[in-house]
């Protein structure tokens, strides 16, 4: 009876000292953190806005425009004489067979030079596309970082209120002799440290918003747009794509790989242009072989650069996929801990309303729940950042494949002169397939590729084949996805 009376007295005195009901609103606050905001812009909208307004994109577009104009300049070299020069030559009767011969014999070299400028233009186009994707990825990271910091600041602000209420209640207990002055001093010190961390968080948020304004092309005077919280937590069960197929898809879609391939074509055409320059008077010289070797070296450099890029993309896919899954695993554990502390807080709230515990115990439960919820929010947005990083490499959805369940059959049509190996659709899916590459393990045959759906993507083999025919078909779809299907054909 005496203990119950003490609790009641503490309850009454503590509440009179606090004078607010914030300690009853912990669940309401956390629910509000992930609520949809009216008038907030989605991530996709902000991405498109940044990709269109960013200064780096404008600079890259001007480079693309310059590359386009260089094509016209290269074409103009077919007849490199200006109107004034033509009039002078005509007036002085200086036209002679040598000039006409030079114009004709230089055509092959100029032809390949025009092709080279086309390739350079295409490389700039893919570089611009890659830059847009990089900016979108930066925007996504800042978008989630801003949402995370806003949520943590709201939770930290509530935590400061809880600490303030706890100090008010503790002062009453110090006066009644239940708590010591040292307990109060330690709590005040903890509150000061939390306030310092709160101010740092606000500065971090301001830096994130300033960076976002730069990406969006806004001045510091412009009002910052509102972001939409994400209330759906990721799960490891959401990701069912095969890693090998994800790597192939990333390589097939990569703008950087396409730009690197265009640079190889450009270097190859530059080498051809240099070789053909021997026909013209301008190309004759003691340095002809050196120029050919230099152009060949640049071609090799472009090939090696693409090979290195391919390895980097493969490693990026594996590393970012691993980071995403680790982040989701950590977030899932934190989510479980948070749900446990939330249930404990709700139990303490019911006990407090029944006057069975004092406000200190309720505030302690609130603080535990708020801190666990904050950790969950941090890992929640971290996992979303890792997801966008992986989607940047794959340039598309990585949670599931639209074509992963599509089935195909493989068949060998034997003829007297030649054997045809082809792929047969079980469903009507050929209209979505762009090409097929066959890799044969059981024969000394290099990879064979087919682009013809009317012929069931067939390829020609030799007259005699050895059974079983074992290998893998890489099926490229028009949406950029790539899947692997193994085949094993017995006689």
Secondary structure in CASP SS format (residue, H / E / C, confidence):
PFRMAT SS
TARGET T0000
AUTHOR 0000-0000-0000
METHOD secondary structure of the structure
MODEL  1
X C 1.00
X H 1.00
X H 1.00
X H 1.00
X H 1.00
X H 1.00
X H 1.00
X H 1.00
X H 1.00
X H 1.00
X H 1.00
X H 1.00
X H 1.00
X H 1.00
X H 1.00
X H 1.00
X H 1.00
X H 1.00
X C 1.00
X C 1.00
X C 1.00
X H 1.00
X H 1.00
X H 1.00
X C 1.00
X H 1.00
X H 1.00
X H 1.00
X H 1.00
X H 1.00
X H 1.00
X H 1.00
X H 1.00
X C 1.00
X C 1.00
X C 1.00
X C 1.00
X C 1.00
X C 1.00
X C 1.00
X E 1.00
X C 1.00
X H 1.00
X H 1.00
X H 1.00
X H 1.00
X H 1.00
X H 1.00
X H 1.00
X H 1.00
X H 1.00
X H 1.00
X H 1.00
X C 1.00
X H 1.00
X H 1.00
X H 1.00
X H 1.00
X H 1.00
X H 1.00
X H 1.00
X H 1.00
X H 1.00
X H 1.00
X H 1.00
X H 1.00
X H 1.00
X H 1.00
X H 1.00
X H 1.00
X H 1.00
X H 1.00
X H 1.00
X H 1.00
X H 1.00
X H 1.00
X H 1.00
X H 1.00
X H 1.00
X C 1.00
X C 1.00
X C 1.00
X H 1.00
X H 1.00
X H 1.00
X H 1.00
X H 1.00
X H 1.00
X H 1.00
X H 1.00
X H 1.00
X C 1.00
X C 1.00
X C 1.00
X C 1.00
X C 1.00
X H 1.00
X H 1.00
X H 1.00
X H 1.00
X H 1.00
X H 1.00
X H 1.00
X H 1.00
X H 1.00
X C 1.00
X H 1.00
X H 1.00
X H 1.00
X H 1.00
X H 1.00
X H 1.00
X H 1.00
X H 1.00
X H 1.00
X H 1.00
X H 1.00
X H 1.00
X H 1.00
X H 1.00
X H 1.00
X H 1.00
X H 1.00
X H 1.00
X H 1.00
X H 1.00
X H 1.00
X H 1.00
X H 1.00
X H 1.00
X H 1.00
X H 1.00
X H 1.00
X H 1.00
X H 1.00
X H 1.00
X H 1.00
X H 1.00
X H 1.00
X H 1.00
X H 1.00
X H 1.00
X H 1.00
X H 1.00
X H 1.00
X H 1.00
X H 1.00
X H 1.00
X H 1.00
X H 1.00
X H 1.00
X H 1.00
X H 1.00
X H 1.00
X H 1.00
X H 1.00
X H 1.00
X H 1.00
X H 1.00
X H 1.00
X H 1.00
X H 1.00
X H 1.00
X H 1.00
X H 1.00
X H 1.00
X H 1.00
X H 1.00
X H 1.00
X H 1.00
X H 1.00
X H 1.00
X H 1.00
X H 1.00
X H 1.00
X H 1.00
X C 1.00
X C 1.00
X C 1.00
X C 1.00
X H 1.00
X H 1.00
X H 1.00
X H 1.00
X H 1.00
X H 1.00
X H 1.00
X H 1.00
X H 1.00
X H 1.00
X H 1.00
X H 1.00
X H 1.00
X H 1.00
X H 1.00
X H 1.00
X H 1.00
X H 1.00
X H 1.00
X H 1.00
X H 1.00
X H 1.00
X H 1.00
X H 1.00
X H 1.00
X H 1.00
X H 1.00
X H 1.00
X H 1.00
X H 1.00
X H 1.00
X H 1.00
X H 1.00
X H 1.00
X H 1.00
X H 1.00
X C 1.00
X C 1.00
X C 1.00
X C 1.00
X C 1.00
X C 1.00
X C 1.00
X C 1.00
X C 1.00
X C 1.00
X E 1.00
X C 1.00
X C 1.00
X C 1.00
X C 1.00
X C 1.00
X C 1.00
X C 1.00
X C 1.00
X H 1.00
X H 1.00
X H 1.00
X C 1.00
X C 1.00
X C 1.00
X C 1.00
X H 1.00
X H 1.00
X H 1.00
X H 1.00
X H 1.00
X H 1.00
X H 1.00
X H 1.00
X H 1.00
X H 1.00
X H 1.00
X C 1.00
X H 1.00
X H 1.00
X H 1.00
X H 1.00
X H 1.00
X H 1.00
X H 1.00
X H 1.00
X H 1.00
X H 1.00
X H 1.00
X H 1.00
X H 1.00
X H 1.00
X H 1.00
X H 1.00
X H 1.00
X H 1.00
X H 1.00
X H 1.00
X H 1.00
X H 1.00
X H 1.00
X H 1.00
X H 1.00
X C 1.00
X C 1.00
X C 1.00
X C 1.00
X C 1.00
X C 1.00
X C 1.00
X C 1.00
X H 1.00
X H 1.00
X H 1.00
X H 1.00
X H 1.00
X H 1.00
X H 1.00
X H 1.00
X H 1.00
X H 1.00
X H 1.00
X H 1.00
X H 1.00
X H 1.00
X H 1.00
X H 1.00
X H 1.00
X H 1.00
X H 1.00
X H 1.00
X H 1.00
X H 1.00
X H 1.00
X H 1.00
X H 1.00
X H 1.00
X H 1.00
X H 1.00
X H 1.00
X H 1.00
X H 1.00
X H 1.00
X H 1.00
X H 1.00
X H 1.00
X H 1.00
X H 1.00
X H 1.00
X H 1.00
X H 1.00
X H 1.00
X H 1.00
X H 1.00
X H 1.00
X H 1.00
X H 1.00
X H 1.00
X H 1.00
X H 1.00
X H 1.00
X H 1.00
X H 1.00
X H 1.00
X H 1.00
X H 1.00
X H 1.00
X H 1.00
X H 1.00
X H 1.00
X H 1.00
X H 1.00
X H 1.00
X H 1.00
X H 1.00
X H 1.00
X H 1.00
X C 1.00
X C 1.00
X C 1.00
X C 1.00
X C 1.00
X H 1.00
X H 1.00
X H 1.00
X H 1.00
X H 1.00
X H 1.00
X H 1.00
X H 1.00
X H 1.00
X H 1.00
X H 1.00
X H 1.00
X H 1.00
X H 1.00
X H 1.00
X H 1.00
X H 1.00
X H 1.00
X H 1.00
X H 1.00
X H 1.00
X H 1.00
X H 1.00
X H 1.00
X H 1.00
X H 1.00
X H 1.00
X H 1.00
X H 1.00
X H 1.00
X H 1.00
X H 1.00
X H 1.00
X H 1.00
X H 1.00
X H 1.00
X C 1.00
X C 1.00
X C 1.00
X C 1.00
X C 1.00
X C 1.00
X C 1.00
X C 1.00
X C 1.00
X C 1.00
X C 1.00
X C 1.00
X C 1.00
X E 1.00
X E 1.00
X E 1.00
X E 1.00
X E 1.00
X E 1.00
X E 1.00
X C 1.00
X C 1.00
X C 1.00
X C 1.00
X E 1.00
X E 1.00
X E 1.00
X E 1.00
X E 1.00
X E 1.00
X E 1.00
X C 1.00
X C 1.00
X C 1.00
X C 1.00
X H 1.00
X H 1.00
X H 1.00
X E 1.00
X E 1.00
X E 1.00
X E 1.00
X E 1.00
X E 1.00
X E 1.00
X E 1.00
X C 1.00
X C 1.00
X C 1.00
X C 1.00
X C 1.00
X C 1.00
X C 1.00
X E 1.00
X E 1.00
X E 1.00
X C 1.00
X C 1.00
X H 1.00
X H 1.00
X H 1.00
X C 1.00
X C 1.00
X C 1.00
X E 1.00
X E 1.00
X E 1.00
X C 1.00
X C 1.00
X C 1.00
X C 1.00
X C 1.00
X C 1.00
X C 1.00
X E 1.00
X E 1.00
X E 1.00
X E 1.00
X E 1.00
X E 1.00
X E 1.00
X E 1.00
X E 1.00
X C 1.00
X C 1.00
X C 1.00
X C 1.00
X E 1.00
X E 1.00
X E 1.00
X E 1.00
X E 1.00
X E 1.00
X E 1.00
X E 1.00
X C 1.00
X C 1.00
END
